[in-house]
Amino acid sequence: MPVFQLIIGNKNYSSWSLRPWLLLRKLGVSFEETQVLLQTEDFQKQVMQYAPVAKVPVLLADELVIWDSLAIAEYLAEQFPQAWPRDPAARALARSVCAEMHSGFMALRSQMPMNCRATGREVQGQGDAALQKDIERIQAIWSECRLRYGQSGPWLFGEFSIADAMFAPVVFRFNTYGVNCQGLAGEYLQTVLHDADIQTWLHAAQQETAVIMSSEVGLTAQ
Ligand SMILES: N[C@@H](CCC(=O)N[C@@H](CS)C(=O)NCC(=O)O)C(=O)O
């Protein structure tokens, strides 16, 4: 087994970092964690000691360097096939929703930046139509996966999979901005929020003192 080192950003703000971190935890893989704080003067220089791009996450596996959350997830799945659902039809759906998450939901990302420790935030005017569409689509994905494939456990495809890692930051976003989630999607949101590893991440985020103003949106007037 390679020696793994995961380079991540601030736990409070770095949604992309959370994904491989959670996946490694759920796979039971031990790894060293190295944090490089976002928006600091030498962020680029520090990350580029490890990878050719100045973005986190980066996974080091012995001599191998893997960057981008989806590439990291796929690399891990080669060694831990349980990272994807076993059933080919379930796996195809899992890959589709992960790709959709990885390349889309721009309104959600810009109007509801991840800010794990914040609660009671509101999106101004409840956001635009694009944001509503993103929220509804995510709720539909969660409901469909749970309904079709959720029988063997509480995760999107029953057992924990890469799909849960990909959507974990969305759970924090919905929690921070008070998105109303009902039915299967609401139950799934609670499962993720109460998960022990998610709570570990959240506690670490709460201890961080760095503040990134561009992600501190949605405070209501006192
Ligand atoms: N598509 C990449 C996105 C990585 C990304 O944008 N990471 C952010 C932190 S959440 C970053 O490193 N930002 C630093 C910067 O843009 O300067 C992935 O899936 O890993």
PDBQT file of the ligand as one rigid body, heavy atoms in Angstrom, charges set to zero:
ROOT
HETATM    1  N1  LIG A 301     -11.747  20.826 -10.199  1.00  0.00    +0.000 N 
HETATM    2  C1  LIG A 301     -10.856  20.903  -9.060  1.00  0.00    +0.000 C 
HETATM    3  C2  LIG A 301     -11.150  22.192  -8.312  1.00  0.00    +0.000 C 
HETATM    4  C3  LIG A 301     -10.114  22.493  -7.249  1.00  0.00    +0.000 C 
HETATM    5  C4  LIG A 301     -10.298  23.895  -6.679  1.00  0.00    +0.000 C 
HETATM    6  O1  LIG A 301     -10.849  24.805  -7.330  1.00  0.00    +0.000 OA
HETATM    7  N2  LIG A 301      -9.830  24.071  -5.434  1.00  0.00    +0.000 N 
HETATM    8  C5  LIG A 301      -9.868  25.364  -4.789  1.00  0.00    +0.000 C 
HETATM    9  C6  LIG A 301     -10.120  25.211  -3.297  1.00  0.00    +0.000 C 
HETATM   10  S1  LIG A 301     -11.715  24.535  -2.931  1.00  0.00    +0.000 SA
HETATM   11  C7  LIG A 301      -8.508  26.016  -4.901  1.00  0.00    +0.000 C 
HETATM   12  O2  LIG A 301      -7.502  25.365  -4.777  1.00  0.00    +0.000 OA
HETATM   13  N3  LIG A 301      -8.499  27.312  -5.095  1.00  0.00    +0.000 N 
HETATM   14  C8  LIG A 301      -7.288  28.051  -5.075  1.00  0.00    +0.000 C 
HETATM   15  C9  LIG A 301      -7.211  29.077  -6.112  1.00  0.00    +0.000 C 
HETATM   16  O3  LIG A 301      -8.027  29.028  -7.062  1.00  0.00    +0.000 OA
HETATM   17  O4  LIG A 301      -6.341  29.943  -5.980  1.00  0.00    +0.000 OA
HETATM   18  C10 LIG A 301     -11.057  19.661  -8.183  1.00  0.00    +0.000 C 
HETATM   19  O5  LIG A 301     -12.033  18.923  -8.429  1.00  0.00    +0.000 OA
HETATM   20  O6  LIG A 301     -10.229  19.351  -7.325  1.00  0.00    +0.000 OA
ENDROOT
TORSDOF 0
